[in-house]
Amino acid sequence: MTLGADPEARSPHDPVPAAPLDVPSAAPPSPAAVHPEKSPLEHPHREPSRAPAYGSSGRAAAADRALTVLGLGGSTRAGSAAERLLRTALDAAGREGMATELFALAHRDVPVFRESLLLDPPPVVAELLAAVRRADAVVFCTPVYHGTVAGALKNAVDHLQALAGDDRPWLTGKAAALMAVGGTPLGGANAITAMDHFCRSMHATTVPTAVVAGHGSWAPADLDERVTRMIGELAVHARGLSRAEATPQRA
């Protein structure tokens, strides 16, 4: 997995070079073409070939559709280590045959949550809600701030309260994977635990493997392998949950 900075690389979502990172790196990422006309929600691996039909929960009705995984998080700094780790996880999801979408918080000015926005969400919040509704699985990735999850991610998650009235409310029927970057080993574990708490409270199924990428010598040497294992579990859980949703219930 590549978390190091490459001065010649360009994100397909950002027209500026990524900032230097403070976690160990392997080979630099391959240069990618800049697509300024694309929304930052898009990810370059797979794009839908047709518009699926959605019910009130927003998920495609066809049982044989390609599953979609949403990457949600990163820090508020474009090109951060958390954002790059999130993109790496989506790369792995693409190799699993899943369609991918990215909602990187550095590129989306999500307002501070307040209850009045539930009735009239601004466009960026409406985009977030639509992306979550489309997703069969969500990968959350946060930088570690003050020993726990970053406020920007928690604020985005608070807006998911708008999904409470869906047929399948919040994250019901979706698989979730959790990643944290930076801080100390204890801070990383705290961030994973905090994300696990809000995922479970919103009825998501979290996968067993989580990823913590830290600073300095304690960063795991097998980060690539761990991300691949986590995404493999996510794919298995998402497919199982999708099959269960598509199976008619007996009276």
C-alpha positions as CSV (number, residue, x, y, z in Angstrom):
1,M,0.0,0.0,0.0
2,T,1.3,3.5,-0.8
3,L,0.9,6.2,1.7
4,G,4.0,8.2,0.8
5,A,3.9,11.5,-1.1
6,D,4.8,11.7,-4.8
7,P,5.4,15.3,-6.0
8,E,4.4,14.2,-9.5
9,A,1.2,12.3,-8.6
10,R,-2.2,13.8,-8.9
11,S,-5.4,12.6,-7.3
12,P,-8.2,12.2,-9.8
13,H,-10.2,14.4,-7.4
14,D,-7.7,17.1,-6.6
15,P,-5.8,19.3,-9.0
16,V,-3.0,20.1,-6.5
17,P,-0.1,17.8,-5.4
18,A,-0.7,15.8,-2.2
19,A,0.8,17.1,1.0
20,P,3.7,15.1,2.5
21,L,2.6,12.4,4.9
22,D,4.0,11.4,8.2
23,V,3.5,7.6,8.0
24,P,5.9,5.0,6.4
25,S,5.6,4.5,2.7
26,A,6.3,1.9,0.1
27,A,6.5,2.6,-3.7
28,P,5.0,6.0,-4.8
29,P,1.6,5.9,-6.4
30,S,1.2,5.9,-10.1
31,P,0.4,9.2,-11.7
32,A,-3.3,9.6,-12.3
33,A,-5.0,11.9,-14.8
34,V,-6.7,14.9,-13.3
35,H,-10.5,15.1,-13.9
36,P,-11.6,18.5,-12.5
37,E,-15.0,18.0,-14.0
38,K,-15.8,15.1,-11.8
39,S,-17.4,15.3,-8.4
40,P,-15.1,14.4,-5.5
41,L,-17.7,11.7,-4.7
42,E,-16.5,9.7,-7.7
43,H,-13.8,7.1,-7.6
44,P,-12.0,6.0,-10.7
45,H,-12.3,2.2,-10.5
46,R,-15.9,1.5,-11.5
47,E,-18.8,3.6,-12.6
48,P,-22.4,2.4,-12.9
49,S,-23.2,1.3,-16.5
50,R,-26.9,2.0,-15.9
51,A,-28.9,3.8,-13.2
52,P,-30.4,1.1,-10.9
53,A,-33.9,1.3,-9.5
54,Y,-34.1,2.4,-5.9
55,G,-36.7,1.9,-3.2
56,S,-37.2,4.3,-0.3
57,S,-34.0,2.9,1.3
58,G,-32.1,4.0,-1.8
59,R,-30.6,0.6,-2.6
60,A,-30.9,-1.1,-5.9
61,A,-33.7,-3.6,-6.2
62,A,-31.9,-6.1,-8.4
63,A,-30.3,-9.0,-6.6
64,D,-27.6,-9.5,-9.1
65,R,-26.3,-5.9,-9.2
66,A,-22.7,-5.0,-8.5
67,L,-22.3,-4.2,-4.9
68,T,-21.1,-0.7,-4.0
69,V,-18.7,0.3,-1.2
70,L,-18.5,3.9,0.0
71,G,-15.3,5.3,1.4
72,L,-16.2,8.0,4.0
73,G,-13.7,10.1,5.9
74,G,-10.1,11.3,5.6
75,S,-9.1,14.5,7.4
76,T,-10.0,18.1,6.3
77,R,-6.6,18.3,4.6
78,A,-6.5,17.2,1.0
79,G,-4.0,14.4,0.4
80,S,-3.8,13.4,4.1
81,A,-2.6,10.0,5.2
82,A,-6.2,9.1,6.2
83,E,-7.5,10.0,2.8
84,R,-4.8,8.0,1.0
85,L,-5.4,5.0,3.2
86,L,-9.1,5.3,2.4
87,R,-8.3,5.4,-1.3
88,T,-6.1,2.3,-0.9
89,A,-9.0,0.4,0.7
90,L,-11.2,1.4,-2.3
91,D,-8.5,0.1,-4.6
92,A,-8.8,-3.2,-2.8
93,A,-12.6,-3.2,-3.0
94,G,-12.3,-2.6,-6.8
95,R,-10.2,-5.7,-7.1
96,E,-12.9,-7.6,-5.2
97,G,-15.3,-6.6,-8.0
98,M,-17.2,-4.0,-6.0
99,A,-18.1,-0.6,-7.4
100,T,-16.6,2.2,-5.3
101,E,-17.5,5.8,-4.3
102,L,-15.5,8.3,-2.3
103,F,-16.8,11.0,0.0
104,A,-13.5,12.6,1.2
105,L,-14.1,15.2,3.9
106,A,-11.3,17.4,2.6
107,H,-13.3,18.0,-0.5
108,R,-16.8,18.4,1.0
109,D,-17.7,21.3,3.2
110,V,-20.1,19.5,5.5
111,P,-21.9,21.9,7.8
112,V,-22.0,21.4,11.5
113,F,-25.0,19.2,12.2
114,R,-28.1,20.7,13.7
115,E,-31.6,19.3,13.9
116,S,-33.1,21.8,11.5
117,L,-31.0,20.4,8.7
118,L,-32.9,17.1,8.9
119,L,-35.9,18.7,7.2
120,D,-33.9,20.7,4.7
121,P,-30.5,19.2,4.1
122,P,-28.1,21.4,2.1
123,P,-26.8,19.9,-1.2
124,V,-23.6,18.5,0.2
125,V,-25.5,16.7,2.9
126,A,-28.0,15.4,0.4
127,E,-25.1,14.0,-1.6
128,L,-23.8,12.3,1.5
129,L,-27.2,10.8,2.3
130,A,-27.6,9.6,-1.3
131,A,-24.2,8.0,-1.3
132,V,-24.9,6.1,1.9
133,R,-28.2,4.9,0.7
134,R,-26.6,3.5,-2.5
135,A,-23.9,1.7,-0.6
136,D,-23.9,-1.9,0.4
137,A,-20.8,-1.3,2.6
138,V,-19.0,1.7,4.1
139,V,-15.3,2.0,4.9
140,F,-14.8,4.7,7.6
141,C,-11.3,6.2,7.9
142,T,-10.3,8.8,10.5
143,P,-7.2,10.5,11.6
144,V,-6.6,10.1,15.3
145,Y,-7.3,13.5,17.1
146,H,-6.8,13.7,20.8
147,G,-6.8,10.0,21.2
148,T,-10.1,9.3,19.3
149,V,-12.1,9.8,16.2
150,A,-11.9,13.2,14.4
151,G,-14.7,15.6,14.8
152,A,-15.1,16.1,11.0
153,L,-16.0,12.4,10.6
154,K,-18.3,12.3,13.6
155,N,-20.1,15.4,12.3
156,A,-20.7,13.7,8.9
157,V,-22.0,10.6,10.8
158,D,-24.4,12.8,12.8
159,H,-26.1,13.9,9.6
160,L,-27.0,10.2,9.0
161,Q,-29.8,10.7,11.5
162,A,-31.7,11.8,8.4
163,L,-31.8,8.2,7.4
164,A,-33.8,7.2,10.5
165,G,-37.1,7.2,8.6
166,D,-36.0,4.9,5.7
167,D,-37.4,1.4,5.3
168,R,-34.0,0.2,6.4
169,P,-32.9,3.0,8.7
170,W,-29.4,4.3,9.2
171,L,-26.9,1.6,8.2
172,T,-29.2,-1.4,8.5
173,G,-28.2,-4.2,6.2
174,K,-24.8,-2.7,5.4
175,A,-21.3,-3.9,6.2
176,A,-18.7,-1.5,7.7
177,A,-14.9,-1.5,7.9
178,L,-12.9,0.7,10.1
179,M,-9.5,2.4,9.7
180,A,-7.6,5.0,11.8
181,V,-4.3,6.9,11.0
182,G,-1.8,8.5,13.4
183,G,-1.5,9.1,17.1
184,T,-0.4,6.4,19.4
185,P,-1.4,2.7,19.3
186,L,-3.9,3.4,22.2
187,G,-5.3,6.4,20.3
188,G,-5.8,4.3,17.2
189,A,-7.5,1.6,19.1
190,N,-9.8,4.2,20.8
191,A,-10.7,5.7,17.4
192,I,-11.6,2.2,16.0
193,T,-13.7,1.6,19.1
194,A,-15.5,4.9,18.8
195,M,-16.3,4.1,15.1
196,D,-17.5,0.6,16.1
197,H,-19.8,2.1,18.6
198,F,-21.5,4.5,16.2
199,C,-21.7,1.8,13.4
200,R,-23.4,-0.7,15.8
201,S,-25.8,2.0,17.1
202,M,-26.8,2.6,13.4
203,H,-27.3,-1.2,12.9
204,A,-24.3,-1.8,10.6
205,T,-22.4,-5.1,10.7
206,T,-18.7,-4.3,11.3
207,V,-16.1,-6.7,10.0
208,P,-13.6,-8.4,12.4
209,T,-10.4,-6.8,10.9
210,A,-9.7,-3.2,11.5
211,V,-6.6,-1.2,10.3
212,V,-4.5,1.2,12.3
213,A,-1.7,3.0,10.5
214,G,0.5,4.9,12.9
215,H,3.5,7.1,13.1
216,G,7.1,5.9,13.4
217,S,8.4,2.4,14.0
218,W,5.2,0.9,15.4
219,A,3.3,1.3,12.1
220,P,2.4,-2.3,11.1
221,A,4.7,-3.7,8.4
222,D,1.9,-5.9,7.0
223,L,-0.4,-2.9,6.3
224,D,-1.1,-4.0,2.7
225,E,-2.0,-7.5,3.9
226,R,-4.3,-6.2,6.6
227,V,-6.1,-3.8,4.3
228,T,-6.6,-6.7,1.8
229,R,-7.9,-9.0,4.5
230,M,-10.3,-6.3,5.9
231,I,-11.8,-5.6,2.4
232,G,-12.1,-9.4,1.8
233,E,-14.2,-9.6,4.9
234,L,-16.2,-6.6,3.9
235,A,-17.0,-8.1,0.5
236,V,-18.1,-11.4,2.1
237,H,-20.3,-9.7,4.7
238,A,-21.8,-7.2,2.1
239,R,-22.7,-10.1,-0.3
240,G,-24.2,-12.1,2.5
241,L,-26.3,-9.2,3.7
242,S,-27.4,-8.4,0.1
243,R,-28.5,-12.0,-0.4
244,A,-30.4,-12.0,2.8
245,E,-32.2,-8.8,1.8
246,A,-33.1,-10.3,-1.6
247,T,-34.4,-13.5,-0.2
248,P,-38.2,-13.5,0.3
249,Q,-39.2,-13.9,4.0
250,R,-41.5,-16.8,4.9
251,A,-44.7,-16.0,6.5
